[in-house]
Amino acid sequence: MTTLSADATTDLLGNNKRPYSIDSIPGADSTMNSDLSLNKKPKLDDAKEDVEDDDQSLSVFARRAENKSKSENMIIPKIPSHPIILSKDPESGKYILPKINKEDSLNARMFLKYYGLKSFLDSFLPEELNSLYIYFLIKLLGFEIKDRDLLNVVYEFIDPDMHIDDNESLERIEYEDPLEKKQAVRLIKDLQKAINKVLCTRLRLSNFYTIEHFVDKLKTANRILVLTGAGVSTSLGIPDFRSSEGFYSKIKHLGLDDPQDVFNYDIFMQNPSVFYNISHMILPPDNIYSPLHSFIKMLQDKGKLLRNYTQNIDNLESYAGIKAENLVQCHGSFATASCITCHWKLPGEKIFENIRKMELPLCPYCYKKRREYFPNDNAKLDPTLAKNSGKFTGQALKSYGVLKPDITFFGEALPSKFHKTIREDILKCDLLICIGTSLKVAPVSEIVNMVPAHVPQVLINRDPVRHAEFDLNLLGFCDDVAALVAQKSGWDIPHKKWEILKTEVFDCIEKEKGTYNISQHEDTN
């Protein structure tokens, strides 16, 4: 790793500053470097910035950023008028932090992306500081400390209910660090993670933030990448996973350490009944699909769909008519099932009756051997499946000879098709639309950061996704948003509900720049 250092550095305003380096972080243990001092600016490794000459001033950086902004249609961040200022309450002796709003956080992230790490630290951190400045900088970038023990220590020294007015005249506080060195180093490591995360995310485009921009782009785009999640199927009565009324909330009574364990491959191998006791709750309905699915089909029919990457396992995209070559089921689906032991594959619908009855579906080719391993097993072979033939041996787990839907469980590799197509698709696409997803499961969630920065990105979802920077956020029921966009585009959605939806009146309220709340109009008369 390259280490960046300078014997004499110049700040963005042209003032000479004490030298500091961007170096590796020492571990928070007995081997920690003894010269680590938090009254100086922190050392961070993995600095992903272009190092400028020492005599570069802020105006030079700003001009370069402006040129970059014009070429890539990005918003230019504001330059802070002064570094971060902390104060102390004379009565309680606790530190008071500046108030952070969404605009402040967004601007700090943009500044880091535009001007690089060195300029960011020079502009936001004062010459002398303690570890609470590091904590505040983490929050300013939009992140929270997950370590509860560390957070409790920090809360001993700050007053979370009091904030500094930016225009308030304050005396500088003493810089003796209230935290132990080990805790300070942990904060620096968290800041490093936050910075690296920001550097890996995109910035919003400056010329794409209205529904009209979206409609115009839909008409000219020919390689649209659509990423869908559980929200596209909720109108059909299929629960999503992470909302307050979602699937994971409904299975908390099972007493699992983590509700996601029902999709844990290792747990399935040890005890497949954990999955089959609840799988009936997510079994897809037969041959139905939502207007949103048909909206994607419409893009395909118009020759505009590059690919639909779906995180859903219900296979409803196929029912809607999306072609196999245009569809990537990132987490597998119920369309097929396979034997855990011999890998015999069959149509998924063949085990639906077992799923509805909360029974283990068994492979006919492994049934006889399973009975030898588990003579007292109550699981029975479905008589509609082929009779037992062949001899197979394997580890005598409870999953021996059990048929499993070809869903990608946690601990399993994603389908090979995902890896084959995504590398090319992210470079080909001219518009990205994310629909009905919270983008919390990697690696699919990382697609938004893999697409080139100049490609517009649109979110259609009930709730905002705060860890991603979409150019346009259309918040509401997915079917309603799809209907509104189709109306404005002058297109017909090939769905039986379109006759009603095409005349529906929608309220479209701009919440903030680039964010709209969309809902069906309620007639109060």
Backbone torsions as a table, in degrees:
resi	resn	phi	psi	omega
1	MET	NA	138.4	179.5
2	THR	-79.6	134.6	177.0
3	THR	-103.3	128.9	-179.0
4	LEU	-102.5	127.7	178.8
5	SER	-150.5	165.7	178.8
6	ALA	-151.1	141.3	176.8
7	ASP	-74.9	-31.6	177.0
8	ALA	-145.7	120.5	-178.8
9	THR	-111.1	161.1	178.5
10	THR	-119.5	133.1	-178.3
11	ASP	-77.7	178.7	-174.7
12	LEU	-66.9	-20.9	179.9
13	LEU	-94.4	3.9	177.4
14	GLY	91.1	5.5	-179.3
15	ASN	-88.8	140.1	176.9
16	ASN	-68.0	137.9	-178.8
17	LYS	-128.2	158.8	174.6
18	ARG	-59.7	136.4	-178.8
19	PRO	-66.4	144.1	169.5
20	TYR	-146.9	161.5	-174.9
21	SER	-121.0	158.0	171.4
22	ILE	-102.5	105.6	-168.8
23	ASP	-136.9	-177.8	178.8
24	SER	-74.5	152.6	-178.3
25	ILE	-91.5	129.6	177.6
26	PRO	-69.8	154.0	179.5
27	GLY	-72.2	153.9	-178.6
28	ALA	-86.2	63.7	-179.2
29	ASP	-150.4	-165.0	-175.6
30	SER	-67.1	-16.2	179.9
31	THR	-89.6	6.5	-176.1
32	MET	-63.3	141.2	178.6
33	ASN	-58.8	134.4	-176.2
34	SER	-75.6	-15.6	-175.9
35	ASP	-95.3	8.8	178.6
36	LEU	-68.0	122.7	-178.2
37	SER	-132.4	125.3	-177.9
38	LEU	-87.4	8.6	170.3
39	ASN	-93.6	11.4	171.0
40	LYS	-124.5	162.6	-177.5
41	LYS	-63.3	145.2	-171.7
42	PRO	-70.8	154.5	173.8
43	LYS	-94.6	132.4	-178.7
44	LEU	-131.9	138.4	175.6
45	ASP	-97.6	-178.8	-179.0
46	ASP	54.9	38.6	179.9
47	ALA	-72.5	116.6	-176.4
48	LYS	-102.2	71.1	178.8
49	GLU	-140.5	157.5	173.5
50	ASP	-85.0	125.4	-176.5
51	VAL	-82.0	124.8	179.7
52	GLU	-90.8	163.1	174.9
53	ASP	-62.9	154.3	-174.7
54	ASP	-61.5	-26.0	-174.6
55	ASP	-93.0	12.9	178.4
56	GLN	-72.5	135.2	178.7
57	SER	-104.1	171.5	-179.0
58	LEU	-61.7	-35.7	-178.7
59	SER	-63.5	-35.1	178.0
60	VAL	-66.6	-45.8	177.6
61	PHE	-60.0	-42.8	-177.3
62	ALA	-64.0	-41.6	179.6
63	ARG	-64.1	-41.1	179.0
64	ARG	-64.9	-40.7	178.7
65	ALA	-64.9	-38.7	179.9
66	GLU	-65.2	-41.4	177.2
67	ASN	-62.9	-41.4	177.8
68	LYS	-63.8	-40.0	-179.3
69	SER	-63.4	-42.1	-179.3
70	LYS	-66.1	-38.3	-177.6
71	SER	-72.8	-31.1	-176.7
72	GLU	-112.0	7.3	178.5
73	ASN	56.2	45.3	-179.7
74	MET	-108.2	157.7	-179.2
75	ILE	-80.1	138.2	-179.8
76	ILE	-86.7	127.8	179.8
77	PRO	-75.1	153.5	176.8
78	LYS	-80.3	147.7	177.9
79	ILE	-89.7	126.3	-178.7
80	PRO	-62.5	141.9	-178.7
81	SER	-72.8	-23.7	179.0
82	HIS	-159.5	161.5	177.1
83	PRO	-65.9	172.5	177.9
84	ILE	-59.7	139.0	177.9
85	ILE	-122.7	125.5	172.7
86	LEU	-109.5	151.3	178.2
87	SER	-131.1	178.2	-179.6
88	LYS	-129.8	138.4	174.6
89	ASP	-76.6	118.0	-175.9
90	PRO	-63.0	-24.9	-178.6
91	GLU	-81.8	-51.3	-176.9
92	SER	-87.0	-21.2	-176.8
93	GLY	76.8	7.8	-179.5
94	LYS	-91.1	153.2	179.8
95	TYR	-77.0	146.5	179.0
96	ILE	-115.7	127.6	-177.0
97	LEU	-99.3	150.9	173.6
98	PRO	-62.3	151.9	177.6
99	LYS	-76.9	139.2	-178.9
100	ILE	-114.9	126.2	171.4
101	ASN	-111.4	174.6	-175.1
102	LYS	-61.7	-37.0	-179.1
103	GLU	-65.8	-39.5	178.3
104	ASP	-62.1	-44.4	-178.5
105	SER	-65.0	-44.5	180.0
106	LEU	-63.2	-41.1	-179.3
107	ASN	-65.5	-39.7	178.8
108	ALA	-62.7	-42.0	179.0
109	ARG	-65.0	-41.9	179.0
110	MET	-64.6	-41.3	-179.7
111	PHE	-60.5	-44.8	178.9
112	LEU	-60.3	-41.7	-179.5
113	LYS	-67.8	-40.9	-175.0
114	TYR	-75.9	-49.4	-169.2
115	TYR	-97.5	-11.7	178.7
116	GLY	92.1	170.1	-172.0
117	LEU	-67.0	-46.7	-177.1
118	LYS	-60.8	-46.8	180.0
119	SER	-64.7	-36.4	178.8
120	PHE	-62.9	-49.1	-179.7
121	LEU	-64.8	-40.3	179.5
122	ASP	-62.9	-36.4	-174.4
123	SER	-83.6	-31.3	-173.1
124	PHE	-100.8	-23.9	-178.7
125	LEU	-105.5	138.4	177.4
126	PRO	-74.7	172.8	180.0
127	GLU	-62.0	-43.3	-180.0
128	GLU	-113.4	136.8	-175.7
129	LEU	-157.4	169.9	170.8
130	ASN	-126.8	-176.1	-171.0
131	SER	-68.9	-18.3	178.1
132	LEU	-68.6	-25.4	173.2
133	TYR	-65.3	-36.9	178.2
134	ILE	-65.5	-42.5	177.7
135	TYR	-59.7	-45.1	-178.9
136	PHE	-64.9	-38.2	-179.3
137	LEU	-64.4	-36.1	175.8
138	ILE	-61.2	-45.2	179.2
139	LYS	-67.0	-37.2	179.7
140	LEU	-62.4	-32.9	178.3
141	LEU	-79.5	-2.0	174.4
142	GLY	94.5	21.8	-177.8
143	PHE	-118.6	158.7	177.0
144	GLU	-121.2	149.0	176.3
145	ILE	-75.2	127.4	-179.7
146	LYS	-88.6	-22.7	-178.8
147	ASP	-73.7	105.1	-175.2
148	ARG	-64.6	-36.5	179.4
149	ASP	-63.5	-44.8	178.7
150	LEU	-64.8	-40.8	-179.3
151	LEU	-64.2	-39.4	178.6
152	ASN	-63.2	-36.9	177.6
153	VAL	-66.0	-43.7	179.3
154	VAL	-61.0	-41.3	-178.3
155	TYR	-66.2	-16.6	176.2
156	GLU	-69.1	-20.4	-173.1
157	PHE	-115.7	-2.6	178.9
158	ILE	-124.5	157.0	175.2
159	ASP	-107.7	102.1	-175.1
160	PRO	-68.6	-14.5	-177.3
161	ASP	-92.5	-7.7	179.6
162	MET	-114.1	142.7	-179.5
163	HIS	-137.2	151.6	179.6
164	ILE	-83.8	133.2	170.2
165	ASP	-75.9	131.0	-175.8
166	ASP	-59.9	-27.6	-179.0
167	ASN	-91.4	-1.5	-176.9
168	GLU	-75.3	136.8	178.3
169	SER	-83.6	121.8	-174.5
170	LEU	-128.6	149.7	173.0
171	GLU	-86.2	144.8	178.5
172	ARG	-67.6	141.5	-179.6
173	ILE	-87.8	164.8	174.0
174	GLU	-72.4	155.1	-170.7
175	TYR	-107.9	12.7	175.1
176	GLU	-62.8	130.0	-172.5
177	ASP	-76.4	126.0	179.6
178	PRO	-76.2	-18.1	-178.0
179	LEU	-95.5	156.8	173.7
180	GLU	-71.2	158.1	-176.6
181	LYS	-59.1	-39.4	-179.8
182	LYS	-61.8	-40.9	179.3
183	GLN	-69.6	-36.9	178.7
184	ALA	-63.3	-40.9	179.4
185	VAL	-64.5	-38.0	178.2
186	ARG	-63.5	-36.6	176.4
187	LEU	-65.6	-40.2	178.8
188	ILE	-62.8	-39.9	178.5
189	LYS	-64.5	-38.9	177.4
190	ASP	-66.7	-37.1	176.6
191	LEU	-64.1	-40.2	178.3
192	GLN	-60.1	-43.9	178.7
193	LYS	-62.9	-41.7	180.0
194	ALA	-63.5	-43.9	-179.7
195	ILE	-63.3	-46.0	179.7
196	ASN	-62.9	-35.5	178.1
197	LYS	-65.3	-43.5	179.2
198	VAL	-64.0	-42.2	-178.9
199	LEU	-64.4	-20.3	179.8
200	CYS	-93.0	-4.3	179.9
201	THR	-101.9	159.7	-176.9
202	ARG	-88.9	169.3	173.3
203	LEU	-111.2	152.7	-178.8
204	ARG	-68.5	150.0	174.3
205	LEU	-78.9	148.1	-177.6
206	SER	-85.6	-14.4	-174.9
207	ASN	-116.6	22.9	-178.5
208	PHE	-145.8	95.9	-176.1
209	TYR	-154.4	8.1	178.9
210	THR	-123.8	164.8	176.7
211	ILE	-64.2	-34.5	178.5
212	GLU	-63.2	-39.4	175.8
213	HIS	-60.2	-41.2	-179.5
214	PHE	-64.4	-46.1	-179.4
215	VAL	-62.4	-43.6	178.9
216	ASP	-61.6	-41.0	-179.3
217	LYS	-68.6	-37.3	177.5
218	LEU	-58.4	-36.8	-176.5
219	LYS	-74.5	-27.0	-178.3
220	THR	-100.2	-20.6	-177.3
221	ALA	-72.1	145.5	179.3
222	ASN	-128.1	-3.4	-178.8
223	ARG	-138.8	70.1	-175.2
224	ILE	-86.5	128.2	176.7
225	LEU	-99.4	121.0	-178.3
226	VAL	-113.3	125.3	178.3
227	LEU	-114.6	119.3	-174.5
228	THR	-119.5	152.2	177.1
229	GLY	-131.7	-165.7	-171.5
230	ALA	-62.9	-23.3	-177.9
231	GLY	-63.3	-18.0	-179.5
232	VAL	-78.5	-11.3	-177.0
233	SER	-113.4	-4.5	-174.6
234	THR	-65.7	-27.0	179.0
235	SER	-67.5	-13.8	178.7
236	LEU	-94.9	3.9	-179.7
237	GLY	90.5	3.7	177.5
238	ILE	-86.3	121.8	-175.9
239	PRO	-70.5	149.1	168.9
240	ASP	-78.7	-168.6	-173.8
241	PHE	-107.7	-38.9	-166.7
242	ARG	-111.3	-1.2	179.1
243	SER	-75.7	173.5	-178.6
244	SER	-63.5	-23.8	178.3
245	GLU	-112.0	15.8	-175.9
246	GLY	-80.0	-178.0	-174.3
247	PHE	-60.2	-44.0	-177.0
248	TYR	-65.0	-33.3	177.6
249	SER	-67.7	-32.4	-176.3
250	LYS	-76.8	-14.4	-177.4
251	ILE	-112.3	14.7	178.6
252	LYS	-61.5	-27.4	-177.5
253	HIS	-66.4	-12.9	-179.3
254	LEU	-71.8	-15.3	177.3
255	GLY	78.4	20.3	178.2
256	LEU	-73.5	147.6	176.1
257	ASP	-60.2	-36.1	178.8
258	ASP	-141.5	124.0	-179.9
259	PRO	-54.8	-26.9	179.4
260	GLN	-66.7	-11.1	-179.7
261	ASP	-63.1	-19.6	177.4
262	VAL	-65.5	-19.9	176.9
263	PHE	-110.1	24.0	178.3
264	ASN	-88.9	123.9	-174.4
265	TYR	-64.2	-41.1	-179.4
266	ASP	-63.6	-40.2	178.4
267	ILE	-66.6	-39.8	177.7
268	PHE	-60.5	-41.8	-179.3
269	MET	-63.8	-35.8	-179.4
270	GLN	-80.4	-37.6	-176.4
271	ASN	-153.2	86.9	-177.7
272	PRO	-65.1	-14.6	179.6
273	SER	-64.3	-26.5	177.8
274	VAL	-57.6	-43.2	178.7
275	PHE	-74.3	-45.6	-173.4
276	TYR	-73.9	-11.9	174.0
277	ASN	-75.9	-18.0	-177.5
278	ILE	-125.7	-8.1	-172.6
279	SER	-64.0	-22.0	177.9
280	HIS	-63.8	-22.1	-178.6
281	MET	-72.6	-20.6	-178.5
282	ILE	-118.2	13.0	179.2
283	LEU	-65.9	128.0	-176.2
284	PRO	-69.8	146.7	175.5
285	PRO	-71.9	166.8	-176.2
286	ASP	-87.6	120.6	167.7
287	ASN	51.8	40.7	170.8
288	ILE	-125.0	156.9	-179.9
289	TYR	-157.4	160.7	-173.0
290	SER	-91.1	164.5	173.1
291	PRO	-56.9	-30.5	178.1
292	LEU	-65.5	-42.1	175.3
293	HIS	-57.8	-40.9	-179.7
294	SER	-70.5	-27.9	174.9
295	PHE	-61.8	-42.4	177.5
296	ILE	-66.6	-39.9	176.2
297	LYS	-60.0	-38.0	178.0
298	MET	-62.1	-42.1	176.9
299	LEU	-61.4	-38.7	177.3
300	GLN	-63.8	-44.9	-178.3
301	ASP	-63.4	-29.1	179.9
302	LYS	-87.4	3.9	178.4
303	GLY	72.9	24.2	-175.9
304	LYS	-106.0	-14.8	-175.0
305	LEU	-84.9	117.0	173.6
306	LEU	-78.1	-50.3	179.5
307	ARG	-166.6	146.1	171.0
308	ASN	-108.6	109.8	174.4
309	TYR	-93.7	112.3	-178.3
310	THR	-110.9	137.7	174.6
311	GLN	-90.4	-3.5	-175.8
312	ASN	-80.5	152.3	-178.2
313	ILE	-111.5	7.4	-173.9
314	ASP	-85.8	-11.1	176.4
315	ASN	66.0	19.4	-177.8
316	LEU	-71.1	-22.8	176.9
317	GLU	-60.2	-39.3	178.5
318	SER	-66.0	-40.6	177.8
319	TYR	-61.1	-34.6	-178.4
320	ALA	-74.7	-12.4	177.0
321	GLY	102.3	12.5	176.3
322	ILE	-74.8	126.1	-173.6
323	LYS	-67.0	149.8	-178.0
324	ALA	-58.5	-36.9	-178.5
325	GLU	-72.0	-17.1	178.7
326	ASN	-100.8	5.9	-173.4
327	LEU	-125.8	131.7	172.4
328	VAL	-123.6	113.1	178.2
329	GLN	-89.2	91.7	-169.0
330	CYS	-59.4	-33.4	-177.6
331	HIS	-112.0	25.4	-179.3
332	GLY	72.3	-165.9	-179.5
333	SER	-165.5	175.6	175.1
334	PHE	-80.1	1.6	-174.5
335	ALA	-60.6	-34.3	178.8
336	THR	-135.2	165.9	175.8
337	ALA	-138.8	157.4	-177.8
338	SER	-140.9	152.5	175.6
339	CYS	-76.6	132.0	179.1
340	ILE	-60.8	-32.9	-172.6
341	THR	-90.6	-55.2	-174.5
342	CYS	-103.5	-5.5	176.4
343	HIS	68.0	19.5	173.1
344	TRP	-61.2	132.9	-175.3
345	LYS	-111.2	144.6	179.0
346	LEU	-149.3	163.6	177.0
347	PRO	-59.6	138.0	-176.2
348	GLY	-60.5	-32.6	-177.5
349	GLU	-62.8	-18.3	179.9
350	LYS	-66.8	-21.5	-179.6
351	ILE	-108.6	6.3	-177.8
352	PHE	-61.5	-38.1	-178.7
353	GLU	-65.5	-39.3	175.2
354	ASN	-60.9	-41.6	-178.9
355	ILE	-63.5	-43.1	-179.8
356	ARG	-63.3	-33.6	-179.9
357	LYS	-88.0	1.1	-178.2
358	MET	57.8	43.0	178.6
359	GLU	-111.2	153.9	175.1
360	LEU	-76.4	120.5	173.5
361	PRO	-79.4	130.1	-173.6
362	LEU	-112.9	147.4	178.9
363	CYS	-77.0	129.6	-179.8
364	PRO	-67.3	-22.8	-178.1
365	TYR	-84.9	-16.7	-179.7
366	CYS	-113.7	2.3	-172.7
367	TYR	-64.0	-45.5	-176.5
368	LYS	-61.8	-44.4	179.9
369	LYS	-66.7	-36.0	178.4
370	ARG	-62.3	-39.2	179.6
371	ARG	-64.1	-30.4	176.7
372	GLU	-69.0	-39.8	179.5
373	TYR	-72.6	-39.4	-174.7
374	PHE	-127.2	75.2	-176.7
375	PRO	-64.5	-23.8	-179.0
376	ASN	-98.9	10.8	-178.7
377	ASP	-68.6	133.6	179.9
378	ASN	-84.7	-12.0	-179.0
379	ALA	-65.1	136.9	-177.3
380	LYS	-119.0	153.3	178.5
381	LEU	-78.1	133.6	176.3
382	ASP	-67.7	119.6	-176.9
383	PRO	-65.0	-16.1	179.9
384	THR	-77.5	-14.7	178.2
385	LEU	-85.6	164.7	-177.5
386	ALA	-60.9	152.0	179.2
387	LYS	-69.6	156.7	-176.9
388	ASN	-62.4	136.3	173.2
389	SER	-153.9	150.5	178.5
390	GLY	88.7	161.2	-179.8
391	LYS	-126.6	125.2	-179.9
392	PHE	-130.5	143.3	176.7
393	THR	-120.2	159.8	179.8
394	GLY	178.5	-179.1	-179.7
395	GLN	-68.3	134.9	-173.7
396	ALA	-81.9	64.9	173.0
397	LEU	-87.7	164.2	178.5
398	LYS	-64.9	-16.9	178.9
399	SER	-86.1	0.5	-177.2
400	TYR	-58.5	123.8	177.4
401	GLY	73.4	12.1	179.6
402	VAL	-88.3	138.0	175.8
403	LEU	-85.4	132.4	-178.1
404	LYS	-121.6	130.8	173.1
405	PRO	-54.9	145.7	-177.6
406	ASP	-78.9	54.6	173.2
407	ILE	-92.4	140.2	177.9
408	THR	-80.3	108.9	178.6
409	PHE	-82.6	161.6	172.5
410	PHE	-62.4	126.6	-176.2
411	GLY	105.4	-8.8	176.1
412	GLU	-104.4	153.2	176.9
413	ALA	-74.4	147.9	175.0
414	LEU	-66.5	156.0	178.0
415	PRO	-54.5	144.4	-176.8
416	SER	-61.0	-28.2	-179.2
417	LYS	-61.1	-35.2	179.1
418	PHE	-58.4	-49.6	-176.8
419	HIS	-70.0	-30.4	-179.0
420	LYS	-71.0	-36.2	-172.9
421	THR	-96.4	-31.3	-170.3
422	ILE	-65.5	-35.5	-177.6
423	ARG	-61.1	-39.8	179.9
424	GLU	-81.1	-38.5	-174.5
425	ASP	-65.0	-37.0	-178.1
426	ILE	-66.8	-23.9	178.4
427	LEU	-89.2	-23.4	-179.0
428	LYS	-86.1	-30.5	-167.4
429	CYS	-67.0	147.9	176.7
430	ASP	-116.5	2.6	175.2
431	LEU	-162.6	135.3	177.3
432	LEU	-116.5	126.8	176.9
433	ILE	-121.4	119.3	176.2
434	CYS	-104.4	127.8	-171.4
435	ILE	-131.4	126.7	171.5
436	GLY	63.2	38.7	-178.2
437	THR	-140.5	144.7	176.2
438	SER	-92.6	-4.4	177.3
439	LEU	52.9	53.7	-179.3
440	LYS	-113.2	-4.2	-177.5
441	VAL	-113.6	116.5	176.7
442	ALA	-81.3	156.1	3.0
443	PRO	-88.0	-3.2	-177.8
444	VAL	-60.8	-37.2	-178.6
445	SER	-63.1	-19.7	-177.7
446	GLU	-84.0	-6.2	-178.9
447	ILE	-58.2	-38.5	-177.0
448	VAL	-62.1	-27.0	179.3
449	ASN	-92.6	-7.0	179.6
450	MET	-91.8	-24.4	-178.8
451	VAL	-69.7	139.7	179.2
452	PRO	-52.4	146.4	-171.3
453	ALA	-62.8	-26.4	-176.3
454	HIS	-82.0	-7.7	-178.5
455	VAL	-82.3	123.3	179.4
456	PRO	-61.5	144.3	179.2
457	GLN	-126.6	132.3	-176.8
458	VAL	-125.2	136.0	174.7
459	LEU	-109.9	128.7	171.1
460	ILE	-118.3	112.3	-171.5
461	ASN	-164.4	160.0	175.8
462	ARG	-66.7	-40.1	-175.2
463	ASP	-124.0	153.9	176.7
464	PRO	-68.1	155.0	174.2
465	VAL	-108.6	103.8	-167.1
466	ARG	-80.1	-15.5	-179.4
467	HIS	-93.4	8.5	176.8
468	ALA	-129.1	154.6	-177.3
469	GLU	-111.8	84.7	176.6
470	PHE	-81.6	145.7	178.0
471	ASP	-71.2	-33.9	-178.3
472	LEU	-137.7	129.0	179.0
473	ASN	-116.5	114.2	178.1
474	LEU	-108.2	103.3	-170.3
475	LEU	-101.8	125.1	-179.1
476	GLY	161.1	-173.1	175.5
477	PHE	-65.3	135.8	-174.0
478	CYS	-58.7	-40.9	179.8
479	ASP	-62.8	-39.6	179.8
480	ASP	-65.1	-44.8	-179.3
481	VAL	-63.9	-43.1	179.1
482	ALA	-61.2	-40.6	179.9
483	ALA	-65.5	-42.9	179.2
484	LEU	-62.3	-44.9	-179.6
485	VAL	-64.4	-40.7	178.3
486	ALA	-64.1	-40.9	177.2
487	GLN	-58.3	-49.3	-177.4
488	LYS	-67.8	-25.4	179.3
489	SER	-85.7	-13.0	-176.9
490	GLY	74.3	28.4	-177.7
491	TRP	-110.6	156.4	177.2
492	ASP	-107.5	128.6	176.7
493	ILE	-83.7	126.4	-177.5
494	PRO	-76.9	70.1	-178.6
495	HIS	-141.4	148.5	-176.4
496	LYS	-62.7	-22.3	179.3
497	LYS	-86.5	-2.4	-174.9
498	TRP	-65.2	-32.8	179.8
499	GLU	-58.6	-32.4	176.8
500	ILE	-83.8	-44.5	-174.9
501	LEU	-67.2	-30.7	-175.0
502	LYS	-69.7	-17.9	177.4
503	THR	-107.0	-0.2	-180.0
504	GLU	-67.2	141.8	176.9
505	VAL	-99.4	130.6	-177.3
506	PHE	-117.0	139.9	171.1
507	ASP	-87.1	130.5	-179.1
508	CYS	-126.3	100.9	-173.8
509	ILE	-108.1	124.2	178.6
510	GLU	-77.6	113.1	-179.0
511	LYS	-79.4	-42.3	174.5
512	GLU	-161.1	174.3	-177.6
513	LYS	-58.4	122.4	178.5
514	GLY	86.0	3.0	-178.8
515	THR	-132.4	125.7	-178.8
516	TYR	-127.9	138.7	170.4
517	ASN	-96.5	125.4	-175.3
518	ILE	-121.5	131.4	179.5
519	SER	-154.3	160.2	176.4
520	GLN	-68.2	137.6	-177.6
521	HIS	-69.9	133.1	177.3
522	GLU	-102.6	118.6	180.0
523	ASP	-77.5	116.5	-177.7
524	THR	-86.1	-5.8	-179.6
525	ASN	-76.2	NA	NA
